[in-house]
Amino acid sequence: MNIYDCGIKTMDGQDKLLGDYKGKVLLIVNTASKCGFTPQYQGLEDLYRRYKDRGFVVLAFPCNQFGHQEPGSESEIQQFCTTRYDVSFPVFAKIEVNGANTHPLYRYLKNEKSGVLGTKAIKWNFTKFLVDRSGHVVRRYAPADKPESLTGDIEQLL
Protein backbone atom coordinates (compact mmCIF):
# COMPACT_ATOMS: atom_id res chain seq x y z
CA MET A 1 0.00 0.00 0.00
CA ASN A 2 1.08 3.57 -0.62
CA ILE A 3 -0.45 6.87 0.41
CA TYR A 4 -2.15 7.35 -2.95
CA ASP A 5 -4.26 4.22 -2.42
CA CYS A 6 -6.00 5.78 0.59
CA GLY A 7 -9.65 6.56 0.08
CA ILE A 8 -11.03 9.70 1.71
CA LYS A 9 -14.44 11.38 1.89
CA THR A 10 -15.13 14.96 1.00
CA MET A 11 -17.28 17.15 3.24
CA ASP A 12 -20.29 16.36 1.05
CA GLY A 13 -19.74 12.60 1.34
CA GLN A 14 -18.10 11.99 -2.03
CA ASP A 15 -15.43 9.29 -2.26
CA LYS A 16 -12.00 10.45 -3.39
CA LEU A 17 -8.52 8.95 -3.56
CA LEU A 18 -5.38 10.64 -2.33
CA GLY A 19 -4.04 9.65 -5.73
CA ASP A 20 -5.78 12.78 -7.00
CA TYR A 21 -2.92 14.67 -5.30
CA LYS A 22 -0.10 12.60 -6.80
CA GLY A 23 2.86 14.78 -7.74
CA LYS A 24 2.02 17.43 -5.12
CA VAL A 25 3.76 18.22 -1.84
CA LEU A 26 1.17 17.55 0.89
CA LEU A 27 0.77 18.78 4.42
CA ILE A 28 -1.78 16.51 6.11
CA VAL A 29 -3.25 17.80 9.38
CA ASN A 30 -5.86 16.56 11.85
CA THR A 31 -7.84 19.64 12.84
CA ALA A 32 -10.47 20.85 15.30
CA SER A 33 -12.56 24.01 15.58
CA LYS A 34 -12.54 24.36 19.35
CA CYS A 35 -8.89 23.75 20.20
CA GLY A 36 -6.16 25.99 21.53
CA PHE A 37 -4.31 25.31 18.28
CA THR A 38 -7.30 26.24 16.07
CA PRO A 39 -5.74 29.61 15.12
CA GLN A 40 -3.21 27.52 13.15
CA TYR A 41 -5.89 27.40 10.45
CA GLN A 42 -4.70 30.90 9.54
CA GLY A 43 -1.07 29.78 9.26
CA LEU A 44 -2.08 26.74 7.23
CA GLU A 45 -4.09 28.94 4.87
CA ASP A 46 -1.14 31.33 4.54
CA LEU A 47 1.16 28.42 3.61
CA TYR A 48 -1.37 27.10 1.11
CA ARG A 49 -1.81 30.46 -0.62
CA ARG A 50 1.94 31.07 -0.66
CA TYR A 51 2.90 27.73 -2.23
CA LYS A 52 -0.18 26.31 -4.01
CA ASP A 53 0.96 27.54 -7.42
CA ARG A 54 4.17 25.55 -6.94
CA GLY A 55 2.37 22.25 -6.25
CA PHE A 56 1.69 22.40 -2.51
CA VAL A 57 -1.61 21.39 -0.87
CA VAL A 58 -2.81 21.39 2.72
CA LEU A 59 -5.28 18.57 3.44
CA ALA A 60 -7.28 18.94 6.67
CA PHE A 61 -9.02 16.07 8.43
CA PRO A 62 -11.27 17.17 11.30
CA CYS A 63 -11.15 14.87 14.30
CA ASN A 64 -13.24 14.83 17.48
CA GLN A 65 -11.03 12.42 19.49
CA PHE A 66 -9.18 15.00 21.57
CA GLY A 67 -11.31 16.69 24.21
CA HIS A 68 -14.35 16.60 21.89
CA GLN A 69 -13.02 19.75 20.23
CA GLU A 70 -14.65 19.05 16.86
CA PRO A 71 -18.29 18.32 17.76
CA GLY A 72 -19.90 19.90 14.70
CA SER A 73 -21.32 18.35 11.57
CA GLU A 74 -19.41 18.49 8.30
CA SER A 75 -21.42 21.50 7.15
CA GLU A 76 -20.79 23.31 10.46
CA ILE A 77 -17.07 22.59 10.21
CA GLN A 78 -16.95 23.80 6.61
CA GLN A 79 -18.83 26.98 7.51
CA PHE A 80 -16.51 27.64 10.47
CA CYS A 81 -13.37 27.16 8.38
CA THR A 82 -14.64 29.37 5.60
CA THR A 83 -16.13 32.21 7.62
CA ARG A 84 -13.62 32.34 10.48
CA TYR A 85 -10.35 31.63 8.64
CA ASP A 86 -11.23 32.00 4.93
CA VAL A 87 -9.88 28.46 4.36
CA SER A 88 -9.56 27.58 0.69
CA PHE A 89 -7.57 24.33 1.01
CA PRO A 90 -9.46 21.00 1.10
CA VAL A 91 -11.13 20.08 4.39
CA PHE A 92 -12.45 16.53 4.41
CA ALA A 93 -15.07 14.62 6.38
CA LYS A 94 -14.40 13.89 10.04
CA ILE A 95 -12.21 10.88 10.79
CA GLU A 96 -10.59 9.06 13.70
CA VAL A 97 -6.80 9.13 13.93
CA ASN A 98 -6.32 6.70 16.86
CA GLY A 99 -7.95 3.54 18.16
CA ALA A 100 -9.87 0.71 16.56
CA ASN A 101 -11.49 2.98 13.97
CA THR A 102 -8.31 4.73 12.85
CA HIS A 103 -8.71 5.89 9.28
CA PRO A 104 -6.40 3.96 6.89
CA LEU A 105 -4.66 7.20 5.92
CA TYR A 106 -3.64 7.84 9.52
CA ARG A 107 -2.68 4.22 10.05
CA TYR A 108 -0.32 4.64 7.09
CA LEU A 109 1.05 8.02 8.21
CA LYS A 110 1.74 6.84 11.77
CA ASN A 111 3.52 3.73 10.50
CA GLU A 112 5.71 5.82 8.20
CA LYS A 113 6.68 8.50 10.76
CA SER A 114 6.42 7.94 14.46
CA GLY A 115 6.33 10.71 17.01
CA VAL A 116 8.60 11.58 19.91
CA LEU A 117 10.33 8.56 21.41
CA GLY A 118 8.92 6.34 18.68
CA THR A 119 5.28 6.69 19.68
CA LYS A 120 2.82 6.09 16.88
CA ALA A 121 -0.33 7.54 18.43
CA ILE A 122 -1.43 11.02 17.50
CA LYS A 123 -1.19 13.05 20.70
CA TRP A 124 -3.50 15.97 19.85
CA ASN A 125 -5.15 18.08 17.18
CA PHE A 126 -2.97 19.78 14.58
CA THR A 127 -0.35 17.04 14.29
CA LYS A 128 1.10 17.55 10.82
CA PHE A 129 2.68 15.21 8.25
CA LEU A 130 4.72 16.49 5.30
CA VAL A 131 4.63 14.27 2.21
CA ASP A 132 6.88 14.72 -0.83
CA ARG A 133 5.81 14.62 -4.49
CA SER A 134 6.48 10.87 -4.64
CA GLY A 135 4.20 10.09 -1.70
CA HIS A 136 6.94 9.55 0.90
CA VAL A 137 6.18 10.82 4.40
CA VAL A 138 9.15 13.08 5.03
CA ARG A 139 8.40 14.59 8.43
CA ARG A 140 5.96 14.57 11.33
CA TYR A 141 5.39 17.76 13.32
CA ALA A 142 3.93 18.21 16.78
CA PRO A 143 0.71 20.18 17.33
CA ALA A 144 2.69 23.06 18.83
CA ASP A 145 4.82 23.42 15.67
CA LYS A 146 3.39 26.51 14.00
CA PRO A 147 2.72 26.29 10.27
CA GLU A 148 5.07 29.20 9.53
CA SER A 149 7.95 27.20 11.02
CA LEU A 150 7.54 24.60 8.24
CA THR A 151 8.42 26.90 5.33
CA GLY A 152 12.05 25.73 5.03
CA ASP A 153 11.06 22.06 4.83
CA ILE A 154 8.28 22.83 2.33
CA GLU A 155 10.55 24.90 0.12
CA GLN A 156 13.11 22.06 0.01
CA LEU A 157 10.45 19.77 -1.44
CA LEU A 158 9.02 22.21 -4.00
WOTA-V350757 format. One record per residue. RES is the residue in one letter. PSI is psi in whole degrees, 0 to 359 (NA if undefined). OMEGA is omega in degrees with one decimal (* if undefined). Layout:
# WOTA-V350757
res: [RES	RES]
psi: [PSI	PSI]
omega: [OMEGA	OMEGA]
This chain:
# WOTA-V350757
res: [M	N	I	Y	D	C	G	I	K	T	M	D	G	Q	D	K	L	L	G	D	Y	K	G	K	V	L	L	I	V	N	T	A	S	K	C	G	F	T	P	Q	Y	Q	G	L	E	D	L	Y	R	R	Y	K	D	R	G	F	V	V	L	A	F	P	C	N	Q	F	G	H	Q	E	P	G	S	E	S	E	I	Q	Q	F	C	T	T	R	Y	D	V	S	F	P	V	F	A	K	I	E	V	N	G	A	N	T	H	P	L	Y	R	Y	L	K	N	E	K	S	G	V	L	G	T	K	A	I	K	W	N	F	T	K	F	L	V	D	R	S	G	H	V	V	R	R	Y	A	P	A	D	K	P	E	S	L	T	G	D	I	E	Q	L	L]
psi: [144	172	329	346	348	126	141	163	135	170	330	15	7	141	141	156	145	342	338	342	13	137	356	156	127	141	110	127	134	128	169	146	342	46	155	337	359	324	347	342	320	314	322	318	319	316	314	311	325	322	356	325	350	8	29	138	135	133	118	136	97	144	135	20	351	100	21	47	7	66	345	167	170	317	324	320	314	316	316	310	320	312	324	321	5	40	130	353	162	130	125	179	154	142	173	139	352	164	190	331	26	130	141	326	315	331	316	310	314	326	328	322	110	168	200	137	26	8	142	329	145	130	330	175	152	28	138	143	129	127	132	178	342	0	10	133	113	322	149	134	146	159	324	346	115	143	321	341	354	355	317	315	320	314	326	330	344	NA]
omega: [171.5	-174.1	-176.3	177.5	-175.5	174.8	179.2	179.1	175.8	179.6	-179.9	173.3	179.2	176.4	-179.0	175.0	174.8	175.4	176.2	-178.8	179.6	-179.6	178.6	169.1	-174.3	167.7	-175.8	-171.4	170.1	-169.9	175.8	-175.8	-174.1	-175.0	175.3	178.9	-177.2	177.0	175.2	174.0	-179.6	178.3	177.5	178.2	178.1	176.9	-178.2	-178.8	-178.3	-170.7	-173.9	-179.4	177.9	175.5	180.0	178.5	169.8	176.5	-177.0	179.4	178.7	-177.1	-178.0	-174.5	-175.7	178.4	-179.4	-175.5	173.9	-174.5	-172.4	174.2	178.8	-178.8	177.1	178.6	-179.4	180.0	178.3	-177.6	-177.2	-175.1	-176.2	-174.5	178.9	-178.3	177.1	176.0	-176.9	172.6	-173.5	178.7	-179.6	178.3	170.5	-177.0	178.3	173.4	-174.8	-177.8	177.9	177.5	-179.1	177.9	-178.6	173.0	179.5	-178.5	-178.0	177.4	-178.7	-178.9	178.3	-179.0	-179.5	179.3	176.2	179.2	179.2	-175.5	171.2	-174.9	-176.9	175.9	176.5	164.7	-172.8	176.1	177.5	-175.4	-178.4	-175.6	179.3	178.7	177.8	176.9	-172.9	-173.0	174.3	-178.6	177.9	177.8	-177.6	177.4	-177.5	-179.0	-178.0	178.8	-177.7	-171.9	-179.5	179.5	179.1	-178.2	177.7	-177.6	-176.5	*]
